[in-house]
C-alpha cells in the first residue's frame, strides 16, 4: 500500500492490483502464484512443510497465515530498504484505501484489478469472480460507470465478469495471431471496453508502428499497453523512455507503468508540444 500511495501522490490516474486467492477464499493483491520472490515466506520455519522447490503457493496458505508474511522487493536493481516492512494487502482493504484517497483529494481514481489464474483457482475450489463481486457490490462499484475496471488474460472469464457485473473490461493480450487478429478484435468490440496488449505488440522488430493501435481504435476499442519501466531495457529501443514516447505517439489510451511520475512527465511534455 505504501507503493500505491506513492503512485497516487505522484499523480497516477489508476492503480492496478493483481488478484490471487488464499486457501480459505480471501482475495489478496499479489502478482505471482508463488510467494518466495516477493515475501519472507522462506524465513518462516512453521511453513517449511508447504515449500516446494523453494517456493510456497499462495493458495496453500490461509488468510491469517498470509497476513503474517512481509513483503520484499523482487527486483535486484531496486531499493530494498523497505523489505520486511509491509504486509500483502487484502483486496477489499486496498480498494477502500484507494477510493478513499480519491474522494479525499477530489480525484476520480480508478482501480484496475487483474483476475489472475482464474481457472487454477476454480480447480482449487474458489471462483475469483464469486469472491470479487460481493466486494464490488458492497461499495456500489459495479456497472459501466464504476471506478473499478477489470482485466484478465482469459477472455472467456473476462466476458463472464462483464456479464455478471457490467464493469468496463479490458482484454489482456500477450501475443497475437495476425491471421486471427481482426476476428478477435471484432469479437471483443461487442462487449469489451478495450484491449491491454504487451507493449511489444505495438511495434515491429525495428520499433515501427505495427498497426495494432489503429486497428483497435477503428473497432472502437481503447488500447492500454504494458509494462513500462525506467530500469529495464526495452528493445528494440535504445532507452526505456523511447518506448514510452513511441507508445504515446501511437495514441495509446493508457499505460501500465512501474514509475508513474516518469510516464506523467512524458505525457505532459508531449501534450504541450
Protein Blocks (a to p, Z undefined) as FASTA:
>chain_A
ZZmmmmmmnopabdcddddddfkopacddfbfblklmmcklmmmklmmmpgghiacfklp
cfklmmmpccddfblkbcfklgokaccddfklmmmmmmmmmmmnopacddddddehklmm
mmnopafklmmmmmmmmnopgcjkbcbdcddfblmlmmmmmmmnopacddddfbdcfklm
mmmmmmmmmmpgbdcddfklmpcfkopaehlmmmmmmnopacddddddfkbccdfbfbfk
lmmmmmmmnopabdcdfblmlmmmmmmmmmmZZ
